[in-house]
Amino acid sequence: PGPFNLVLTLDKDISYKAQKSLQDAVERSGAAGGICIVMRPRTGEILAVAVVPEFNPNVFWRHKPSEWRNRAVTDCFEPGSTLKAFLVAAALEEGVVTPNTVLDCEGGELTVADYVIHDSKAYENLTVSEIIKYSSNIGAIKIGRRLGAERYNQYLQRFGFGERSGIDFPGERIGTLKSMRYASIVDQHTLFFGQGISVSPLQLATAFGAIANGGCLMSPYLVKSIVDQEGKPIQEYYPRMRRRVISEVTARKVKAILEGVVDKDGTAPRAAIQGYRAGGKTGTAQKVDPIEKTYSNKKYVAYFGGFVPSDSPEIAILVALDEP
């Protein structure tokens, strides 16, 4: 017996590219750090995990103990507007809206129980597709009201939030997804645009993978096989589907809506790739100030989750920049 070798799902070229691109993005945006996960949506195989600042476990004493972790798996943040992708998926699956349903976005201001919710721009009437494209919070609330907070919460659970993905890697955290049964009206409404819930980058990447692959939530995994000295497999690991979350028809509609996000007038025009159709969703989440216990006005996490080519996605990518 032993020593055995691990064959990983990681792709060395994609891993190199992801690390380099992430490093550049962190430097360009002056961020405190960043995370990038690349996975194969159909199987759940992880092709790359890049984290900045880097940590080399072979010389761990050169790093601060707070850096001894894979943040993609161990750290949780609010997802912000990336969650609207799953809101629209749930609403379409339940038949409460279509991509062309027009909703009133109230000119950019909506009062919910003494609390005023704003959009970054003032919109009047938008279709459901446009609400996602321009990332309107008020539009998200209007979609959410039709769906209902509890039903939405159940879909978030089905997309894998609030539970472990079961990745073969230590230290995975489940984040927080509170029941909506006793939640205040404000908490119910802010959940529609991604506040009051925390998720790990891995959960978010896997959930985007479920939209990309036609509606199935897969278990993400890093180990392909364990082989002996002769290269004979001792144990092999295969894709594992956790559950179907939405139908293929719904997944196709959501993908078409998320393609709009990378249009010239969407929130992520720079995610468009020449010669391919890409889709995805942006998000900006306010961080909670640990001392003040309120949302910080200066510290954010900026996200993009997406996939390409969108008609039959080969890769799903999640990028998070911490305090750009």
C-alpha positions as CSV (number, residue, x, y, z in Angstrom):
1,P,0.0,0.0,0.0
2,G,0.9,3.7,-0.6
3,P,2.2,6.2,-1.1
4,F,-0.7,7.1,-3.4
5,N,-1.1,9.9,-5.9
6,L,-4.0,12.2,-6.2
7,V,-5.3,13.1,-9.7
8,L,-7.1,16.4,-9.4
9,T,-9.8,18.0,-11.6
10,L,-7.7,21.2,-11.7
11,D,-6.5,22.3,-15.1
12,K,-3.0,23.8,-14.9
13,D,-3.4,26.2,-17.7
14,I,-6.8,27.6,-16.5
15,S,-5.4,27.7,-13.0
16,Y,-2.4,29.7,-14.1
17,K,-4.6,32.1,-16.1
18,A,-7.1,32.5,-13.3
19,Q,-4.4,33.3,-10.7
20,K,-2.7,35.8,-13.0
21,S,-5.9,37.6,-14.1
22,L,-7.1,37.7,-10.5
23,Q,-3.7,39.2,-9.3
24,D,-4.0,41.9,-12.1
25,A,-7.6,42.7,-11.1
26,V,-6.8,43.0,-7.4
27,E,-3.9,45.3,-8.2
28,R,-5.9,47.4,-10.8
29,S,-8.8,47.9,-8.4
30,G,-6.7,48.4,-5.3
31,A,-8.6,45.5,-3.6
32,A,-7.6,43.9,-0.3
33,G,-7.9,40.5,-2.0
34,G,-9.8,38.4,-4.4
35,I,-11.2,34.9,-5.2
36,C,-11.8,33.2,-8.6
37,I,-13.4,29.8,-9.1
38,V,-13.7,28.1,-12.5
39,M,-15.8,25.0,-12.8
40,R,-17.3,22.7,-15.3
41,P,-21.1,23.2,-14.9
42,R,-22.2,19.8,-16.3
43,T,-20.0,17.8,-13.9
44,G,-19.1,20.0,-10.9
45,E,-15.4,19.5,-11.5
46,I,-13.3,22.5,-10.2
47,L,-10.9,23.6,-12.9
48,A,-9.3,26.4,-11.0
49,V,-9.4,28.1,-7.6
50,A,-7.4,31.3,-7.3
51,V,-7.0,33.3,-4.1
52,V,-5.2,36.6,-3.6
53,P,-3.2,37.2,-1.4
54,E,-1.6,33.8,-2.2
55,F,-0.8,31.3,0.5
56,N,1.7,28.5,0.1
57,P,1.0,25.7,2.5
58,N,4.5,24.3,2.0
59,V,6.0,27.3,3.8
60,F,3.0,28.3,5.9
61,W,5.2,30.0,8.5
62,R,5.9,32.8,6.0
63,H,2.2,33.7,6.0
64,K,0.0,35.1,8.8
65,P,-2.3,32.5,10.4
66,S,-5.3,34.5,9.1
67,E,-4.1,33.6,5.6
68,W,-4.0,29.8,6.2
69,R,-7.2,29.0,4.5
70,N,-8.8,28.6,1.1
71,R,-11.1,31.6,1.2
72,A,-13.2,30.3,-1.7
73,V,-14.5,27.6,0.6
74,T,-14.1,29.1,4.1
75,D,-15.2,32.7,3.8
76,C,-18.8,33.9,3.5
77,F,-20.1,37.2,2.3
78,E,-23.5,38.7,1.3
79,P,-24.1,37.9,-2.3
80,G,-25.7,41.3,-3.2
81,S,-27.3,41.5,-6.7
82,T,-25.9,38.2,-7.9
83,L,-28.8,36.6,-6.0
84,K,-31.2,38.2,-8.5
85,A,-30.2,35.5,-11.0
86,F,-31.8,32.9,-8.7
87,L,-34.8,35.1,-7.9
88,V,-35.7,35.3,-11.5
89,A,-35.1,31.6,-12.0
90,A,-37.5,30.8,-9.1
91,A,-40.1,33.3,-10.4
92,L,-40.0,31.9,-13.9
93,E,-40.1,28.3,-12.7
94,E,-43.2,29.1,-10.5
95,G,-44.8,30.9,-13.5
96,V,-45.4,34.2,-11.6
97,V,-43.7,36.3,-14.3
98,T,-42.4,35.8,-17.8
99,P,-39.2,37.5,-19.2
100,N,-41.5,40.1,-20.8
101,T,-43.7,40.9,-17.8
102,V,-43.6,44.7,-17.2
103,L,-43.2,46.0,-13.6
104,D,-43.2,49.5,-12.3
105,C,-39.9,50.4,-10.7
106,E,-41.3,53.5,-9.0
107,G,-38.8,56.0,-10.4
108,G,-36.0,54.6,-8.3
109,E,-37.5,54.9,-4.8
110,L,-39.7,52.6,-2.8
111,T,-40.7,52.8,0.9
112,V,-41.0,49.5,2.7
113,A,-42.1,49.9,6.4
114,D,-40.3,53.2,7.1
115,Y,-37.3,52.2,5.1
116,V,-36.5,53.7,1.7
117,I,-35.0,51.4,-0.9
118,H,-33.1,53.0,-3.8
119,D,-32.0,52.1,-7.3
120,S,-28.7,53.4,-8.7
121,K,-30.7,55.0,-11.5
122,A,-34.4,56.0,-11.6
123,Y,-36.3,53.5,-13.7
124,E,-40.1,53.6,-14.4
125,N,-41.5,50.6,-16.2
126,L,-39.1,47.7,-17.0
127,T,-39.6,44.2,-18.2
128,V,-38.3,41.3,-16.0
129,S,-35.4,40.8,-18.4
130,E,-34.5,44.5,-18.1
131,I,-34.7,44.4,-14.3
132,I,-32.0,41.8,-14.3
133,K,-30.0,43.5,-17.1
134,Y,-29.9,46.9,-15.2
135,S,-30.0,45.2,-11.8
136,S,-32.9,47.2,-10.4
137,N,-33.4,46.5,-6.6
138,I,-37.0,47.8,-6.8
139,G,-37.7,45.6,-9.8
140,A,-36.3,42.7,-7.8
141,I,-38.7,43.5,-5.0
142,K,-41.6,43.6,-7.5
143,I,-40.6,40.1,-8.8
144,G,-40.1,38.9,-5.2
145,R,-43.5,40.0,-4.1
146,R,-45.2,37.9,-6.8
147,L,-43.1,34.9,-5.7
148,G,-43.3,35.4,-2.0
149,A,-40.4,35.4,0.5
150,E,-40.9,31.9,1.8
151,R,-41.2,30.3,-1.6
152,Y,-38.1,32.3,-2.7
153,N,-36.2,31.0,0.4
154,Q,-37.1,27.4,-0.5
155,Y,-35.6,28.0,-4.0
156,L,-32.4,29.4,-2.4
157,Q,-32.1,26.3,-0.4
158,R,-32.6,24.2,-3.5
159,F,-29.8,26.1,-5.2
160,G,-27.6,25.0,-2.3
161,F,-27.4,28.1,-0.1
162,G,-27.4,27.5,3.6
163,E,-26.0,24.0,3.2
164,R,-22.6,22.4,2.6
165,S,-21.8,21.6,-1.0
166,G,-19.9,18.5,0.2
167,I,-16.7,19.5,-1.6
168,D,-13.7,17.2,-0.8
169,F,-11.9,20.0,1.0
170,P,-11.7,20.9,4.7
171,G,-13.2,24.0,6.4
172,E,-16.3,24.5,4.3
173,R,-18.8,26.8,5.9
174,I,-22.5,26.9,5.2
175,G,-23.2,30.7,5.5
176,T,-26.5,31.9,6.8
177,L,-30.0,31.6,5.2
178,K,-32.6,32.5,7.8
179,S,-36.2,31.2,7.6
180,M,-38.6,33.8,6.3
181,R,-41.5,32.6,8.3
182,Y,-40.9,35.1,11.2
183,A,-38.8,37.6,9.3
184,S,-39.7,41.3,9.2
185,I,-41.1,42.8,6.1
186,V,-37.9,44.7,5.5
187,D,-35.8,41.5,5.9
188,Q,-38.1,39.7,3.4
189,H,-37.7,42.6,0.9
190,T,-33.9,43.0,1.2
191,L,-33.4,39.2,0.6
192,F,-34.9,39.8,-2.9
193,F,-31.8,41.8,-3.8
194,G,-29.2,39.8,-1.8
195,Q,-29.0,41.4,1.6
196,G,-29.4,39.5,4.9
197,I,-28.0,36.2,3.7
198,S,-24.3,35.1,3.5
199,V,-22.9,32.6,1.1
200,S,-19.5,31.2,0.2
201,P,-18.0,31.9,-3.2
202,L,-18.1,28.1,-3.8
203,Q,-21.9,28.0,-3.1
204,L,-22.4,30.9,-5.5
205,A,-20.3,29.3,-8.3
206,T,-22.1,26.0,-7.9
207,A,-25.5,27.8,-8.1
208,F,-24.5,29.6,-11.3
209,G,-23.4,26.2,-12.6
210,A,-26.9,24.9,-12.0
211,I,-28.4,27.6,-14.2
212,A,-25.6,27.0,-16.8
213,N,-26.1,23.2,-17.1
214,G,-29.8,23.3,-17.5
215,G,-31.1,23.3,-14.0
216,C,-29.2,20.6,-12.0
217,L,-27.3,21.3,-8.8
218,M,-24.0,19.3,-8.9
219,S,-21.6,18.5,-6.1
220,P,-18.4,20.4,-6.7
221,Y,-15.3,18.2,-6.4
222,L,-11.5,18.5,-6.7
223,V,-10.2,14.9,-6.7
224,K,-10.7,12.8,-9.9
225,S,-9.0,9.7,-8.7
226,I,-6.5,8.2,-6.3
227,V,-3.8,6.1,-8.1
228,D,-1.1,3.7,-6.8
229,Q,2.6,3.7,-7.8
230,E,1.9,1.9,-11.1
231,G,-0.8,4.5,-12.0
232,K,-3.7,2.0,-11.3
233,P,-6.7,3.8,-9.9
234,I,-7.5,2.7,-6.3
235,Q,-10.6,4.9,-6.2
236,E,-12.3,7.1,-8.8
237,Y,-14.7,9.9,-8.3
238,Y,-17.6,10.8,-10.6
239,P,-20.0,13.7,-11.0
240,R,-22.8,13.7,-8.5
241,M,-26.1,15.4,-9.0
242,R,-27.6,16.7,-5.8
243,R,-31.0,17.7,-7.2
244,R,-32.8,19.3,-10.1
245,V,-33.6,22.9,-9.1
246,I,-35.4,24.3,-12.2
247,S,-36.5,22.8,-15.5
248,E,-34.4,23.0,-18.6
249,V,-37.0,25.3,-20.1
250,T,-36.6,27.8,-17.2
251,A,-32.8,27.4,-17.3
252,R,-32.8,28.4,-21.0
253,K,-35.0,31.5,-20.3
254,V,-32.7,32.5,-17.4
255,K,-29.6,32.1,-19.5
256,A,-31.1,34.3,-22.2
257,I,-31.9,37.0,-19.6
258,L,-28.3,36.7,-18.2
259,E,-26.9,37.2,-21.7
260,G,-28.5,40.7,-21.6
261,V,-26.3,41.6,-18.6
262,V,-23.2,41.5,-20.8
263,D,-24.8,43.7,-23.5
264,K,-23.4,47.1,-24.2
265,D,-26.0,48.7,-21.9
266,G,-26.1,46.0,-19.3
267,T,-24.1,46.1,-16.0
268,A,-21.3,43.9,-17.3
269,P,-20.4,44.9,-20.9
270,R,-16.8,44.0,-20.3
271,A,-17.7,40.3,-19.7
272,A,-18.7,40.0,-23.4
273,I,-16.3,37.7,-25.2
274,Q,-15.8,38.2,-29.0
275,G,-17.0,35.2,-30.9
276,Y,-18.9,33.6,-28.0
277,R,-22.2,34.2,-26.2
278,A,-21.6,34.8,-22.5
279,G,-24.1,35.4,-19.7
280,G,-23.8,36.3,-16.0
281,K,-24.7,38.6,-13.2
282,T,-22.9,41.4,-11.4
283,G,-23.2,42.1,-7.7
284,T,-22.0,44.7,-5.2
285,A,-22.4,43.8,-1.5
286,Q,-21.9,46.2,1.3
287,K,-19.8,44.7,4.0
288,V,-20.9,44.8,7.6
289,D,-18.6,46.8,9.9
290,P,-17.7,44.5,12.8
291,I,-17.5,47.3,15.3
292,E,-20.5,49.4,14.3
293,K,-22.6,46.3,13.3
294,T,-24.0,48.3,10.4
295,Y,-23.4,48.3,6.7
296,S,-20.2,50.0,5.7
297,N,-20.4,52.8,3.1
298,K,-16.8,52.3,2.1
299,K,-16.2,48.6,2.1
300,Y,-17.8,46.4,-0.6
301,V,-17.4,43.0,-2.2
302,A,-17.7,43.2,-6.0
303,Y,-18.9,40.0,-7.8
304,F,-19.4,38.6,-11.3
305,G,-20.7,35.1,-11.8
306,G,-21.2,33.9,-15.3
307,F,-20.7,31.2,-17.9
308,V,-19.7,30.7,-21.5
309,P,-20.7,29.8,-24.2
310,S,-24.2,30.4,-23.0
311,D,-26.0,28.0,-25.3
312,S,-24.0,25.0,-24.0
313,P,-21.7,26.2,-21.2
314,E,-18.3,24.6,-20.8
315,I,-17.2,26.8,-17.9
316,A,-18.8,28.7,-15.1
317,I,-16.7,31.4,-13.4
318,L,-17.2,33.3,-10.2
319,V,-15.0,36.3,-9.3
320,A,-15.1,38.2,-6.1
321,L,-13.0,41.3,-5.3
322,D,-12.8,42.1,-1.7
323,E,-12.9,45.9,-1.0
324,P,-11.9,47.1,-4.4
